[in-house]
Amino acid sequence: MQLLETLYQNDLSRIAIDRANKVISNTWLRPVGHEEMVQTAQKINEFLHENKADKLLLSALEIGKLLPHTKEWLSTTYYKSLSELGIKKLARVLPENVFNRLSFEAVMTRAEALGAVNFEVKNFTSEAAALLWLRDNS
């Protein structure tokens, strides 16, 4: 499997790209606060736009608990911005903790109910499985 090329990394996350398949990947490296998430999301969107990528992998295995205002921002603002960027597929690698996993699932359910999502979304337990799905052009 082709490795991802790192575009940007700090202590919060690693943003990488699979240029051949137009996939941007963000892997959270530790729990983050609301502002850290918003700033990183802005960087992800810049890379999506600059590279004309239409697939996104968000790995939240290490992210921990989502704060209420972060959940609100994700469902009302961030997923809408991905739709506006022309994302076709979003793969989410969700935390193993059941409470945190349900929190992420509730965010997506709300975003879909608000009409903010016009792309395919699938949840995974590993980044490898998520990448396989994103690279599948069927």
C-alpha positions in Angstrom: 0.0 0.0 0.0 1.3 3.4 -1.0 2.4 5.5 1.9 1.0 9.0 2.6 3.2 12.0 2.2 3.2 14.3 5.2 2.2 17.9 4.4 2.1 19.3 7.9 2.7 18.0 11.4 2.7 19.4 14.9 2.0 17.9 18.4 -1.7 17.9 17.6 -2.0 16.1 14.3 -0.4 14.9 11.1 -1.9 16.0 7.8 -0.9 13.9 4.9 -1.8 13.3 1.2 -2.1 10.4 -1.3 -1.8 12.5 -4.4 -2.6 9.7 -6.8 -6.0 9.1 -5.2 -6.7 12.7 -4.2 -6.9 11.8 -0.5 -6.1 14.1 2.4 -5.6 12.4 5.8 -5.7 14.0 9.3 -4.6 11.9 12.2 -5.1 13.4 15.7 -2.1 12.6 17.9 -3.6 13.6 21.2 -6.8 15.0 22.8 -7.4 18.6 21.6 -9.5 21.6 22.6 -12.0 23.5 20.5 -9.7 26.2 19.1 -7.0 23.6 18.3 -9.6 21.6 16.3 -10.9 24.6 14.5 -7.3 25.7 13.5 -6.4 22.3 12.3 -9.7 22.0 10.3 -8.8 25.2 8.6 -5.4 23.8 7.6 -7.1 20.6 6.3 -9.5 22.6 4.2 -6.6 24.6 2.7 -4.8 21.4 1.7 -8.0 19.9 0.3 -8.5 23.1 -1.8 -4.8 23.5 -2.9 -4.5 19.8 -3.9 -8.0 19.5 -5.5 -8.5 16.5 -3.2 -12.0 15.1 -3.0 -11.6 12.4 -0.3 -10.8 12.9 3.3 -9.7 10.6 6.1 -10.2 11.9 9.7 -8.6 9.6 12.3 -9.9 10.4 15.8 -8.5 7.4 17.7 -6.6 9.6 20.1 -8.9 12.6 20.2 -10.8 11.8 23.4 -14.0 13.5 24.3 -15.7 16.2 22.2 -16.8 19.3 24.0 -20.5 20.4 23.4 -19.6 23.6 21.4 -17.1 21.5 19.3 -19.9 19.0 18.5 -22.1 22.0 17.5 -19.4 23.5 15.3 -18.7 20.2 13.6 -22.3 19.5 12.8 -23.3 23.1 11.7 -20.2 24.5 10.2 -17.3 22.1 9.5 -19.2 19.4 7.6 -20.9 22.1 5.6 -17.5 23.5 4.6 -16.5 20.0 3.4 -19.6 19.9 1.2 -18.8 23.3 -0.2 -15.2 22.1 -1.0 -16.6 19.3 -3.1 -15.7 16.3 -0.9 -17.0 13.0 -2.4 -16.0 10.6 0.4 -15.3 11.0 4.1 -13.8 8.1 6.1 -13.8 8.5 9.8 -11.7 6.3 12.1 -13.6 6.7 15.4 -12.3 6.3 19.0 -12.6 2.9 20.6 -14.3 4.4 23.7 -18.0 3.8 23.2 -19.1 7.2 24.7 -16.7 9.1 22.4 -17.7 7.0 19.4 -21.4 7.7 20.0 -20.6 11.4 20.3 -19.0 11.4 16.8 -21.9 9.5 15.4 -24.4 12.0 16.9 -22.5 14.9 15.3 -22.8 13.3 11.8 -26.4 12.4 12.3 -27.2 16.0 13.2 -25.1 17.4 10.3 -27.0 15.1 7.9 -30.3 16.2 9.4 -29.3 19.9 8.8 -28.5 19.1 5.1 -24.8 20.0 5.6 -23.6 16.7 4.2 -23.6 15.9 0.5 -20.9 13.3 0.4 -20.6 9.7 1.3 -19.5 9.0 4.9 -18.3 5.7 6.4 -16.9 4.9 9.8 -13.9 2.6 10.4 -11.9 1.1 13.2 -8.5 1.4 11.4 -6.8 3.8 9.1 -5.8 1.0 6.7 -9.4 0.0 6.1 -10.5 3.6 5.7 -7.8 4.2 3.1 -8.7 1.1 1.2 -12.3 2.4 0.9 -11.2 5.9 -0.1 -8.9 4.5 -2.8 -11.6 2.3 -4.2 -13.0 4.2 -7.2 -16.1 2.1 -7.7 
